[in-house]
Amino acid sequence: MSRQIKAVARVQITVEVDASVWGEECSIGQLYKQAAESGIATLYGVLNKAGCPHRVVGDVKVIGVITEAA
Protein backbone atom coordinates (compact mmCIF):
# COMPACT_ATOMS: atom_id res chain seq x y z
CA MET A 1 0.00 0.00 0.00
CA SER A 2 1.51 3.37 -1.01
CA ARG A 3 1.29 6.50 1.14
CA GLN A 4 0.66 9.96 -0.20
CA ILE A 5 2.99 12.64 1.09
CA LYS A 6 1.95 16.27 1.39
CA ALA A 7 4.62 18.97 1.29
CA VAL A 8 4.29 22.62 2.30
CA ALA A 9 6.96 25.26 1.65
CA ARG A 10 7.49 28.54 3.48
CA VAL A 11 9.11 31.41 1.55
CA GLN A 12 10.56 34.71 2.76
CA ILE A 13 10.38 37.59 0.31
CA THR A 14 11.66 41.15 0.60
CA VAL A 15 9.08 43.62 -0.71
CA GLU A 16 9.20 47.41 -1.14
CA VAL A 17 5.97 49.44 -0.99
CA ASP A 18 5.33 53.17 -1.09
CA ALA A 19 3.89 54.58 2.12
CA SER A 20 1.64 57.54 2.89
CA VAL A 21 2.31 61.25 2.43
CA TRP A 22 3.23 63.57 5.31
CA GLY A 23 3.27 67.33 5.71
CA GLU A 24 6.07 69.52 7.02
CA GLU A 25 4.59 69.50 10.56
CA CYS A 26 5.56 65.82 10.94
CA SER A 27 8.84 65.05 12.73
CA ILE A 28 11.36 62.73 11.09
CA GLY A 29 10.95 60.18 13.89
CA GLN A 30 7.18 60.20 13.47
CA LEU A 31 7.54 59.89 9.69
CA TYR A 32 9.78 56.81 9.94
CA LYS A 33 7.51 55.15 12.52
CA GLN A 34 4.34 55.81 10.52
CA ALA A 35 5.98 54.86 7.21
CA ALA A 36 6.93 51.43 8.60
CA GLU A 37 3.41 50.93 9.98
CA SER A 38 1.85 52.06 6.69
CA GLY A 39 4.03 49.69 4.66
CA ILE A 40 3.10 46.73 6.84
CA ALA A 41 -0.60 47.64 6.70
CA THR A 42 -0.47 47.89 2.89
CA LEU A 43 1.19 44.50 2.53
CA TYR A 44 -1.14 42.83 5.07
CA GLY A 45 -4.14 44.28 3.22
CA VAL A 46 -3.04 42.68 -0.05
CA LEU A 47 -2.21 39.35 1.58
CA ASN A 48 -5.46 39.27 3.56
CA LYS A 49 -7.46 39.97 0.40
CA ALA A 50 -5.68 37.08 -1.32
CA GLY A 51 -6.34 34.80 1.64
CA CYS A 52 -2.64 34.18 2.26
CA PRO A 53 -1.37 33.43 5.77
CA HIS A 54 1.48 35.80 6.66
CA ARG A 55 3.63 37.32 9.38
CA VAL A 56 6.49 39.82 9.59
CA VAL A 57 9.89 38.21 10.08
CA GLY A 58 12.95 40.40 10.50
CA ASP A 59 13.19 44.15 10.71
CA VAL A 60 10.95 46.57 8.82
CA LYS A 61 13.22 49.24 7.31
CA VAL A 62 12.36 52.62 5.88
CA ILE A 63 14.95 52.84 3.10
CA GLY A 64 14.26 56.28 1.73
CA VAL A 65 12.28 59.46 2.16
CA ILE A 66 11.64 61.80 -0.77
CA THR A 67 10.78 65.41 -0.04
CA GLU A 68 9.36 68.09 -2.30
CA ALA A 69 9.24 71.79 -1.54
CA ALA A 70 5.84 73.33 -2.10
Contacts in CASP RR format, 6 or more apart in sequence:
PFRMAT RR
TARGET T0000
AUTHOR 0000-0000-0000
METHOD contacts of the structure
MODEL  1
MSRQIKAVARVQITVEVDASVWGEECSIGQLYKQAAESGIATLYGVLNKA
GCPHRVVGDVKVIGVITEAA
12 57 0 8 1.000
15 43 0 8 1.000
16 63 0 8 1.000
17 39 0 8 1.000
17 42 0 8 1.000
17 43 0 8 1.000
19 34 0 8 1.000
19 35 0 8 1.000
19 36 0 8 1.000
19 38 0 8 1.000
19 39 0 8 1.000
19 42 0 8 1.000
19 62 0 8 1.000
20 34 0 8 1.000
20 35 0 8 1.000
20 38 0 8 1.000
22 30 0 8 1.000
22 31 0 8 1.000
22 34 0 8 1.000
26 34 0 8 1.000
28 65 0 8 1.000
31 65 0 8 1.000
32 62 0 8 1.000
32 65 0 8 1.000
35 62 0 8 1.000
35 65 0 8 1.000
36 60 0 8 1.000
36 61 0 8 1.000
36 62 0 8 1.000
39 60 0 8 1.000
40 56 0 8 1.000
40 60 0 8 1.000
43 54 0 8 1.000
44 54 0 8 1.000
47 54 0 8 1.000
END
